[in-house]
Amino acid sequence: MDDHRAKYLAPSKAVSSNDDGALTSASGEEMKPKHAVVFFDCDDCLYKNDWRTANVITAKIESYTTERLGLPHGAAYELYKKHGTCLRGLQNEALLHGEEELEEFLEYAHDIPLEIERDERLREMLLRMKTPKWVFTASVAAHAKRCLEALGIEDLFEGIIDVRAVEWETKHSTKAYEAAMRIAGVDDPAACLFLDDSTSNMKTARVMGWTNILVGTHARDGGHEIECEHADHIISTVHDFEALMPEHFHPSVDGVEDAVPNGTKVQAAVPAP
């Protein structure tokens, strides 16, 4: 078994709880998370729906580039491969002109029905988290917020770090991660934990010095089992995160909703200074 496969869902067996419910190691010391912040990707990470949402967005982007920009079929995918996202490619190759066209593209691509159901199990898990958490998405905040609302978890994050907040950098660029750290108020890359479904993003996160967790064991295209040498850990779904790293969570207790300091809904982060 490869080393990164051996790390799949393998929390230490030498973990127990003391009388207060706090996790302790075999030596009796309380386990404290080594990460100061957790970044969650949104699409196909916080939820899984067989890529239905992703496929619809991909189709909308293809439609926009062919019908409104006059590009040949397949050009959107080539831009994605070359630049990390189709949007970044359209910007870099001057195929979108001005803020008006940019906003039109974003609105068109994300004007879709969401096939996402409320996830009480996820909500309860996130409520138990004691480490600050952010949504870190390559999409726009409005789309991420819709997804969070559909899942029933829109009030559980510090905020949404979207493509605008990182000044249009993709998660293939270390600049996006540096911006996310500034927004979250973290100076040390080793203090950052990152969950995402993209193997490419795992590579960049590792270059940054972030601990990373690949969410999803099968590829979108073809359904074959994913091999990712850049992932520190691999889990099937986001629900497995608590079992992998229990030190980030309070013990499960009744009335866990009261543990949330406030019910403020998440807002988009402003661009990093």
LUMTORVEX-406093 format. One record per residue (C-alpha): residue number from 1; x, y negated, z. Coordinates in nm, 3 decimals. Layout:
N
<node i="NUM" c1="X" c2="Y" c3="Z"/>
...
END
This chain:
273
<node i="1" c1="0.000" c2="0.000" c3="0.000"/>
<node i="2" c1="0.133" c2="-0.348" c3="-0.093"/>
<node i="3" c1="0.217" c2="-0.577" c3="0.196"/>
<node i="4" c1="-0.062" c2="-0.822" c3="0.118"/>
<node i="5" c1="-0.307" c2="-0.532" c3="0.092"/>
<node i="6" c1="-0.196" c2="-0.407" c3="0.429"/>
<node i="7" c1="-0.302" c2="-0.743" c3="0.568"/>
<node i="8" c1="-0.656" c2="-0.702" c3="0.438"/>
<node i="9" c1="-0.894" c2="-0.739" c3="0.730"/>
<node i="10" c1="-0.636" c2="-0.625" c3="0.981"/>
<node i="11" c1="-0.657" c2="-0.825" c3="1.304"/>
<node i="12" c1="-0.440" c2="-0.707" c3="1.588"/>
<node i="13" c1="-0.575" c2="-0.407" c3="1.774"/>
<node i="14" c1="-0.407" c2="-0.535" c3="2.089"/>
<node i="15" c1="-0.679" c2="-0.794" c3="2.145"/>
<node i="16" c1="-0.924" c2="-0.802" c3="2.435"/>
<node i="17" c1="-1.135" c2="-1.051" c3="2.629"/>
<node i="18" c1="-1.087" c2="-1.184" c3="2.978"/>
<node i="19" c1="-1.369" c2="-1.247" c3="3.225"/>
<node i="20" c1="-1.442" c2="-1.584" c3="3.064"/>
<node i="21" c1="-1.476" c2="-1.425" c3="2.722"/>
<node i="22" c1="-1.154" c2="-1.579" c3="2.590"/>
<node i="23" c1="-0.946" c2="-1.360" c3="2.362"/>
<node i="24" c1="-0.623" c2="-1.233" c3="2.515"/>
<node i="25" c1="-0.325" c2="-1.046" c3="2.377"/>
<node i="26" c1="-0.183" c2="-0.722" c3="2.512"/>
<node i="27" c1="0.037" c2="-0.929" c3="2.744"/>
<node i="28" c1="-0.269" c2="-1.097" c3="2.893"/>
<node i="29" c1="-0.199" c2="-1.437" c3="2.738"/>
<node i="30" c1="-0.491" c2="-1.628" c3="2.590"/>
<node i="31" c1="-0.480" c2="-1.625" c3="2.210"/>
<node i="32" c1="-0.475" c2="-1.973" c3="2.061"/>
<node i="33" c1="-0.501" c2="-2.045" c3="1.689"/>
<node i="34" c1="-0.177" c2="-2.159" c3="1.531"/>
<node i="35" c1="-0.371" c2="-2.361" c3="1.275"/>
<node i="36" c1="-0.505" c2="-2.709" c3="1.352"/>
<node i="37" c1="-0.751" c2="-2.717" c3="1.063"/>
<node i="38" c1="-0.930" c2="-2.473" c3="0.832"/>
<node i="39" c1="-1.012" c2="-2.566" c3="0.472"/>
<node i="40" c1="-1.292" c2="-2.375" c3="0.298"/>
<node i="41" c1="-1.348" c2="-2.375" c3="-0.075"/>
<node i="42" c1="-1.717" c2="-2.401" c3="-0.164"/>
<node i="43" c1="-1.826" c2="-2.216" c3="-0.479"/>
<node i="44" c1="-1.781" c2="-1.837" c3="-0.473"/>
<node i="45" c1="-1.615" c2="-1.865" c3="-0.131"/>
<node i="46" c1="-1.878" c2="-1.985" c3="0.116"/>
<node i="47" c1="-2.131" c2="-1.787" c3="-0.084"/>
<node i="48" c1="-2.129" c2="-1.499" c3="-0.331"/>
<node i="49" c1="-2.398" c2="-1.467" c3="-0.598"/>
<node i="50" c1="-2.220" c2="-1.269" c3="-0.870"/>
<node i="51" c1="-2.086" c2="-1.596" c3="-1.015"/>
<node i="52" c1="-2.432" c2="-1.702" c3="-1.131"/>
<node i="53" c1="-2.375" c2="-2.063" c3="-1.027"/>
<node i="54" c1="-2.025" c2="-2.067" c3="-1.175"/>
<node i="55" c1="-2.147" c2="-1.915" c3="-1.501"/>
<node i="56" c1="-2.422" c2="-2.176" c3="-1.538"/>
<node i="57" c1="-2.177" c2="-2.460" c3="-1.475"/>
<node i="58" c1="-1.934" c2="-2.307" c3="-1.725"/>
<node i="59" c1="-2.212" c2="-2.290" c3="-1.986"/>
<node i="60" c1="-2.308" c2="-2.651" c3="-1.918"/>
<node i="61" c1="-1.948" c2="-2.766" c3="-1.959"/>
<node i="62" c1="-1.919" c2="-2.573" c3="-2.287"/>
<node i="63" c1="-2.244" c2="-2.732" c3="-2.404"/>
<node i="64" c1="-2.126" c2="-3.082" c3="-2.316"/>
<node i="65" c1="-1.789" c2="-3.047" c3="-2.487"/>
<node i="66" c1="-1.936" c2="-2.904" c3="-2.808"/>
<node i="67" c1="-2.262" c2="-3.098" c3="-2.839"/>
<node i="68" c1="-2.167" c2="-3.436" c3="-2.695"/>
<node i="69" c1="-1.794" c2="-3.453" c3="-2.757"/>
<node i="70" c1="-1.787" c2="-3.254" c3="-3.080"/>
<node i="71" c1="-1.513" c2="-3.017" c3="-2.967"/>
<node i="72" c1="-1.496" c2="-2.663" c3="-3.111"/>
<node i="73" c1="-1.637" c2="-2.369" c3="-2.919"/>
<node i="74" c1="-1.386" c2="-2.243" c3="-2.667"/>
<node i="75" c1="-1.209" c2="-2.577" c3="-2.632"/>
<node i="76" c1="-1.342" c2="-2.624" c3="-2.278"/>
<node i="77" c1="-1.184" c2="-2.297" c3="-2.169"/>
<node i="78" c1="-0.853" c2="-2.388" c3="-2.332"/>
<node i="79" c1="-0.856" c2="-2.721" c3="-2.146"/>
<node i="80" c1="-0.927" c2="-2.534" c3="-1.823"/>
<node i="81" c1="-0.633" c2="-2.297" c3="-1.878"/>
<node i="82" c1="-0.396" c2="-2.578" c3="-1.967"/>
<node i="83" c1="-0.492" c2="-2.834" c3="-1.703"/>
<node i="84" c1="-0.650" c2="-2.640" c3="-1.415"/>
<node i="85" c1="-1.002" c2="-2.770" c3="-1.478"/>
<node i="86" c1="-1.181" c2="-2.875" c3="-1.794"/>
<node i="87" c1="-1.247" c2="-3.215" c3="-1.637"/>
<node i="88" c1="-0.876" c2="-3.274" c3="-1.579"/>
<node i="89" c1="-0.809" c2="-3.172" c3="-1.937"/>
<node i="90" c1="-1.069" c2="-3.414" c3="-2.072"/>
<node i="91" c1="-0.908" c2="-3.690" c3="-1.867"/>
<node i="92" c1="-0.548" c2="-3.607" c3="-1.954"/>
<node i="93" c1="-0.620" c2="-3.578" c3="-2.325"/>
<node i="94" c1="-0.831" c2="-3.895" c3="-2.331"/>
<node i="95" c1="-1.146" c2="-3.715" c3="-2.440"/>
<node i="96" c1="-1.359" c2="-3.898" c3="-2.183"/>
<node i="97" c1="-1.364" c2="-4.275" c3="-2.212"/>
<node i="98" c1="-1.438" c2="-4.485" c3="-1.910"/>
<node i="99" c1="-1.623" c2="-4.434" c3="-1.584"/>
<node i="100" c1="-1.962" c2="-4.411" c3="-1.755"/>
<node i="101" c1="-1.866" c2="-4.107" c3="-1.963"/>
<node i="102" c1="-1.696" c2="-3.947" c3="-1.664"/>
<node i="103" c1="-2.009" c2="-3.981" c3="-1.450"/>
<node i="104" c1="-2.226" c2="-3.857" c3="-1.737"/>
<node i="105" c1="-2.013" c2="-3.544" c3="-1.769"/>
<node i="106" c1="-2.021" c2="-3.473" c3="-1.396"/>
<node i="107" c1="-2.397" c2="-3.525" c3="-1.371"/>
<node i="108" c1="-2.463" c2="-3.306" c3="-1.676"/>
<node i="109" c1="-2.238" c2="-3.022" c3="-1.560"/>
<node i="110" c1="-2.387" c2="-3.005" c3="-1.211"/>
<node i="111" c1="-2.754" c2="-3.062" c3="-1.294"/>
<node i="112" c1="-2.839" c2="-2.696" c3="-1.242"/>
<node i="113" c1="-3.068" c2="-2.482" c3="-1.027"/>
<node i="114" c1="-2.885" c2="-2.321" c3="-0.737"/>
<node i="115" c1="-2.940" c2="-1.950" c3="-0.684"/>
<node i="116" c1="-2.808" c2="-1.970" c3="-0.328"/>
<node i="117" c1="-2.997" c2="-1.846" c3="-0.025"/>
<node i="118" c1="-2.979" c2="-1.960" c3="0.334"/>
<node i="119" c1="-2.716" c2="-1.760" c3="0.525"/>
<node i="120" c1="-2.790" c2="-1.736" c3="0.897"/>
<node i="121" c1="-2.499" c2="-1.499" c3="0.953"/>
<node i="122" c1="-2.259" c2="-1.754" c3="0.807"/>
<node i="123" c1="-2.415" c2="-2.035" c3="1.007"/>
<node i="124" c1="-2.376" c2="-1.845" c3="1.333"/>
<node i="125" c1="-2.014" c2="-1.762" c3="1.251"/>
<node i="126" c1="-1.928" c2="-2.123" c3="1.169"/>
<node i="127" c1="-2.101" c2="-2.241" c3="1.486"/>
<node i="128" c1="-1.863" c2="-2.024" c3="1.686"/>
<node i="129" c1="-1.556" c2="-2.177" c3="1.526"/>
<node i="130" c1="-1.344" c2="-2.391" c3="1.755"/>
<node i="131" c1="-1.099" c2="-2.509" c3="1.489"/>
<node i="132" c1="-1.195" c2="-2.820" c3="1.287"/>
<node i="133" c1="-1.312" c2="-2.723" c3="0.938"/>
<node i="134" c1="-1.344" c2="-2.904" c3="0.608"/>
<node i="135" c1="-1.487" c2="-2.816" c3="0.269"/>
<node i="136" c1="-1.209" c2="-2.854" c3="0.009"/>
<node i="137" c1="-1.359" c2="-2.825" c3="-0.337"/>
<node i="138" c1="-1.249" c2="-2.887" c3="-0.694"/>
<node i="139" c1="-1.606" c2="-2.992" c3="-0.765"/>
<node i="140" c1="-1.785" c2="-3.314" c3="-0.671"/>
<node i="141" c1="-1.921" c2="-3.381" c3="-0.324"/>
<node i="142" c1="-2.283" c2="-3.402" c3="-0.439"/>
<node i="143" c1="-2.271" c2="-3.046" c3="-0.575"/>
<node i="144" c1="-2.093" c2="-2.912" c3="-0.267"/>
<node i="145" c1="-2.347" c2="-3.081" c3="-0.041"/>
<node i="146" c1="-2.634" c2="-2.915" c3="-0.231"/>
<node i="147" c1="-2.467" c2="-2.578" c3="-0.183"/>
<node i="148" c1="-2.415" c2="-2.639" c3="0.189"/>
<node i="149" c1="-2.777" c2="-2.745" c3="0.230"/>
<node i="150" c1="-2.897" c2="-2.432" c3="0.050"/>
<node i="151" c1="-2.683" c2="-2.219" c3="0.282"/>
<node i="152" c1="-2.808" c2="-2.406" c3="0.588"/>
<node i="153" c1="-2.460" c2="-2.516" c3="0.700"/>
<node i="154" c1="-2.449" c2="-2.880" c3="0.588"/>
<node i="155" c1="-2.405" c2="-3.009" c3="0.946"/>
<node i="156" c1="-2.113" c2="-2.787" c3="1.046"/>
<node i="157" c1="-1.812" c2="-2.944" c3="0.872"/>
<node i="158" c1="-1.598" c2="-3.248" c3="0.936"/>
<node i="159" c1="-1.657" c2="-3.353" c3="0.578"/>
<node i="160" c1="-1.620" c2="-3.267" c3="0.210"/>
<node i="161" c1="-1.289" c2="-3.325" c3="0.033"/>
<node i="162" c1="-1.382" c2="-3.326" c3="-0.334"/>
<node i="163" c1="-1.208" c2="-3.399" c3="-0.662"/>
<node i="164" c1="-1.267" c2="-3.773" c3="-0.624"/>
<node i="165" c1="-1.113" c2="-3.776" c3="-0.276"/>
<node i="166" c1="-0.789" c2="-3.625" c3="-0.412"/>
<node i="167" c1="-0.789" c2="-3.869" c3="-0.703"/>
<node i="168" c1="-0.889" c2="-3.609" c3="-0.963"/>
<node i="169" c1="-0.598" c2="-3.375" c3="-0.894"/>
<node i="170" c1="-0.677" c2="-3.005" c3="-0.930"/>
<node i="171" c1="-0.601" c2="-2.740" c3="-0.671"/>
<node i="172" c1="-0.326" c2="-2.620" c3="-0.903"/>
<node i="173" c1="-0.136" c2="-2.934" c3="-0.798"/>
<node i="174" c1="0.032" c2="-2.979" c3="-0.460"/>
<node i="175" c1="-0.085" c2="-3.342" c3="-0.469"/>
<node i="176" c1="-0.441" c2="-3.225" c3="-0.398"/>
<node i="177" c1="-0.327" c2="-3.038" c3="-0.087"/>
<node i="178" c1="-0.120" c2="-3.332" c3="0.032"/>
<node i="179" c1="-0.425" c2="-3.556" c3="-0.004"/>
<node i="180" c1="-0.642" c2="-3.305" c3="0.184"/>
<node i="181" c1="-0.393" c2="-3.304" c3="0.471"/>
<node i="182" c1="-0.394" c2="-3.684" c3="0.490"/>
<node i="183" c1="-0.773" c2="-3.692" c3="0.494"/>
<node i="184" c1="-0.790" c2="-3.424" c3="0.763"/>
<node i="185" c1="-0.520" c2="-3.598" c3="0.967"/>
<node i="186" c1="-0.271" c2="-3.310" c3="0.961"/>
<node i="187" c1="0.103" c2="-3.361" c3="0.909"/>
<node i="188" c1="0.234" c2="-3.004" c3="0.928"/>
<node i="189" c1="0.154" c2="-2.772" c3="0.635"/>
<node i="190" c1="0.201" c2="-2.473" c3="0.867"/>
<node i="191" c1="-0.099" c2="-2.599" c3="1.066"/>
<node i="192" c1="-0.330" c2="-2.555" c3="0.765"/>
<node i="193" c1="-0.540" c2="-2.246" c3="0.692"/>
<node i="194" c1="-0.711" c2="-2.216" c3="0.353"/>
<node i="195" c1="-0.987" c2="-1.987" c3="0.225"/>
<node i="196" c1="-1.052" c2="-1.977" c3="-0.151"/>
<node i="197" c1="-1.156" c2="-1.731" c3="-0.420"/>
<node i="198" c1="-0.893" c2="-1.843" c3="-0.674"/>
<node i="199" c1="-0.565" c2="-1.655" c3="-0.704"/>
<node i="200" c1="-0.408" c2="-1.959" c3="-0.872"/>
<node i="201" c1="-0.498" c2="-2.172" c3="-0.572"/>
<node i="202" c1="-0.339" c2="-1.913" c3="-0.344"/>
<node i="203" c1="-0.012" c2="-1.970" c3="-0.527"/>
<node i="204" c1="-0.019" c2="-2.347" c3="-0.481"/>
<node i="205" c1="-0.124" c2="-2.318" c3="-0.117"/>
<node i="206" c1="0.172" c2="-2.091" c3="-0.051"/>
<node i="207" c1="0.407" c2="-2.339" c3="-0.217"/>
<node i="208" c1="0.264" c2="-2.601" c3="0.019"/>
<node i="209" c1="0.333" c2="-2.382" c3="0.321"/>
<node i="210" c1="-0.035" c2="-2.328" c3="0.404"/>
<node i="211" c1="-0.157" c2="-1.992" c3="0.532"/>
<node i="212" c1="-0.405" c2="-1.867" c3="0.274"/>
<node i="213" c1="-0.688" c2="-1.615" c3="0.261"/>
<node i="214" c1="-0.824" c2="-1.491" c3="-0.071"/>
<node i="215" c1="-1.202" c2="-1.445" c3="-0.046"/>
<node i="216" c1="-1.322" c2="-1.175" c3="-0.285"/>
<node i="217" c1="-1.168" c2="-0.848" c3="-0.394"/>
<node i="218" c1="-1.294" c2="-0.824" c3="-0.754"/>
<node i="219" c1="-1.234" c2="-1.053" c3="-1.049"/>
<node i="220" c1="-1.504" c2="-1.259" c3="-1.217"/>
<node i="221" c1="-1.407" c2="-1.135" c3="-1.563"/>
<node i="222" c1="-1.430" c2="-0.757" c3="-1.585"/>
<node i="223" c1="-1.486" c2="-0.687" c3="-1.218"/>
<node i="224" c1="-1.147" c2="-0.521" c3="-1.172"/>
<node i="225" c1="-0.986" c2="-0.519" c3="-0.830"/>
<node i="226" c1="-0.778" c2="-0.829" c3="-0.767"/>
<node i="227" c1="-0.407" c2="-0.810" c3="-0.699"/>
<node i="228" c1="-0.265" c2="-1.135" c3="-0.563"/>
<node i="229" c1="0.094" c2="-1.142" c3="-0.446"/>
<node i="230" c1="0.051" c2="-1.499" c3="-0.325"/>
<node i="231" c1="-0.231" c2="-1.425" c3="-0.079"/>
<node i="232" c1="-0.140" c2="-1.388" c3="0.288"/>
<node i="233" c1="-0.469" c2="-1.205" c3="0.350"/>
<node i="234" c1="-0.757" c2="-1.075" c3="0.138"/>
<node i="235" c1="-1.116" c2="-1.038" c3="0.258"/>
<node i="236" c1="-1.430" c2="-0.930" c3="0.075"/>
<node i="237" c1="-1.651" c2="-1.219" c3="0.187"/>
<node i="238" c1="-1.621" c2="-1.523" c3="0.410"/>
<node i="239" c1="-1.810" c2="-1.331" c3="0.679"/>
<node i="240" c1="-1.496" c2="-1.121" c3="0.734"/>
<node i="241" c1="-1.294" c2="-1.424" c3="0.845"/>
<node i="242" c1="-1.391" c2="-1.393" c3="1.211"/>
<node i="243" c1="-1.275" c2="-1.031" c3="1.232"/>
<node i="244" c1="-0.948" c2="-1.122" c3="1.062"/>
<node i="245" c1="-0.865" c2="-1.419" c3="1.283"/>
<node i="246" c1="-1.079" c2="-1.409" c3="1.599"/>
<node i="247" c1="-0.856" c2="-1.666" c3="1.769"/>
<node i="248" c1="-1.037" c2="-1.939" c3="1.572"/>
<node i="249" c1="-1.371" c2="-1.855" c3="1.734"/>
<node i="250" c1="-1.552" c2="-1.890" c3="2.062"/>
<node i="251" c1="-1.707" c2="-1.567" c3="2.192"/>
<node i="252" c1="-2.059" c2="-1.496" c3="2.069"/>
<node i="253" c1="-2.303" c2="-1.635" c3="2.322"/>
<node i="254" c1="-2.674" c2="-1.716" c3="2.339"/>
<node i="255" c1="-2.761" c2="-2.073" c3="2.261"/>
<node i="256" c1="-2.460" c2="-2.118" c3="2.039"/>
<node i="257" c1="-2.633" c2="-2.406" c3="1.859"/>
<node i="258" c1="-2.569" c2="-2.617" c3="2.170"/>
<node i="259" c1="-2.195" c2="-2.582" c3="2.109"/>
<node i="260" c1="-2.215" c2="-2.817" c3="1.810"/>
<node i="261" c1="-2.121" c2="-3.167" c3="1.927"/>
<node i="262" c1="-2.364" c2="-3.337" c3="1.691"/>
<node i="263" c1="-2.597" c2="-3.269" c3="1.405"/>
<node i="264" c1="-2.449" c2="-3.520" c3="1.165"/>
<node i="265" c1="-2.458" c2="-3.398" c3="0.809"/>
<node i="266" c1="-2.129" c2="-3.383" c3="0.626"/>
<node i="267" c1="-2.023" c2="-3.673" c3="0.410"/>
<node i="268" c1="-1.780" c2="-3.693" c3="0.122"/>
<node i="269" c1="-1.430" c2="-3.791" c3="0.221"/>
<node i="270" c1="-1.289" c2="-4.115" c3="0.086"/>
<node i="271" c1="-0.978" c2="-4.099" c3="-0.131"/>
<node i="272" c1="-0.660" c2="-4.062" c3="0.069"/>
<node i="273" c1="-0.473" c2="-4.391" c3="0.114"/>
END
